[in-house]
Amino acid sequence: MIISDAHGDVIRSFDGTLLSTRRSGTGAATPLLLCNAVGANDAIWKRALVDVQRERPVIAWDHRGLLGSGPPATDRLDAGAQAEDALAVAAHHGIEEFAIASWSNGSRIALEVATRYPERVKALVMVNGGFGHPFGRLLRHLEVASAFPSLAGVAKHFGAALQGPLRAVTERPELAGLIRQSGLVGATADSALLVELVRGIAACDLKTFFATYEAIAGDSAPELAARVDAPTLLIAGDKDIFTPLSMIVEMHAVMRAARLEVYEKAGHYLPIEYPAKLSDDIRRFLGELAL
């Protein structure tokens, strides 16, 4: 089933869930499939992919139950289901082979796609992304992010109650300033895109948002990194508290064909903190592979 609208197409995935998908870019190079973070809209990539889209098609979709996609037709929110959604999106756009770019916890989905379908994934770019956050790393490595899936598991039960207050906060004109004062984003972050990103998350059904985050980020799969065959570019921020550099270094050590780039004085939001540098790094990496 395909429904066209002003924002792209809505297609039916493997279990009947309706997914909103978009295609941009006019180039003839190997298409790039975006595995975005849970609940994130296209704002995070808006500046980082301007030049990339001149060289190749860029395919994006909204996670099941979030943003423009319909509610899950089954109880599947796990990374495996999200990976099958990605393949349904690729099939709709007629793409057999593709590179993947992921951000944040979307990298857990990217790893799932790359290991399930190695013959189709020609390259992988993981930005601020890891293999998930097991609670044990909070104790062993003092990684605060390892507590987030458990917190999301609690928060999903209060999603309806949190919806109104969160949306009210995101409509405040001083939102960008409030986020900057929190110290969670770097000083170079694009304020307008940051606000657009946060408002997109606030517009999601919060129960589904928290449940999806718990299912993906909470399902740690470090063993997948060693099974990735595709050439991989790992890009990290040295001040990232959401995906610590130590986790990305661990992946780099076991990946057969991985390169690691660390951005200094950078946090978790590299696509809006350093979009020009990220764009150059992605284009150079894919160009060296002749993709």
PyMOL commands that set and color helices and strands:
alter all, ss='L'
color gray80, all
select helices_A, chain A and resi 42-45+52-54+79-92+106-116+136-141+144-170+175-182+191-203+206-217+222-227+245-254+270-273+275-288
alter helices_A, ss='H'
color red, helices_A
select strands_A, chain A and resi 2-5+8-12+18-24+32-35+58-61+98-103+121-127+232-237+258-263
alter strands_A, ss='S'
color yellow, strands_A
deselect
rebuild
show_as cartoon
